[in-house]
């Protein structure tokens, strides 16, 4: 598969979901990085920019992360 220069950050507390998305999109040539929680995602976002972020939107988890 041709490599794509687009980068994607997948944020989900479920490791199986992260892996499935990473394998599928990585197989299409995207650079896919993952984070298991919002704190890690914010850390990663402070290091680089991503073209797309796929985010598990559990509001309680996100609210607790941003406190």
Residue pairs with C-beta under 8 A, 6 or more apart in sequence:
1 27
1 28
1 29
2 29
3 29
4 28
4 29
4 30
4 31
5 31
6 30
6 31
6 51
6 52
7 30
7 31
7 32
7 33
7 48
7 49
7 50
7 51
7 52
8 25
8 30
8 31
8 32
8 33
8 50
8 51
8 52
8 53
8 54
9 32
9 33
9 34
9 35
9 41
9 44
9 45
9 50
9 52
9 53
9 54
10 17
10 18
10 21
10 22
10 25
10 32
10 33
10 34
10 35
10 53
10 54
11 34
11 35
11 36
11 37
11 38
11 40
11 41
11 53
11 54
11 55
11 56
12 18
12 21
12 34
12 36
12 54
12 55
12 56
13 36
13 37
13 56
13 58
13 61
14 56
15 36
17 56
18 34
18 36
19 34
21 32
21 34
21 54
22 32
22 34
25 32
26 32
33 44
33 50
35 41
35 43
35 44
37 61
37 65
38 61
38 62
38 65
38 66
39 65
41 53
41 55
42 65
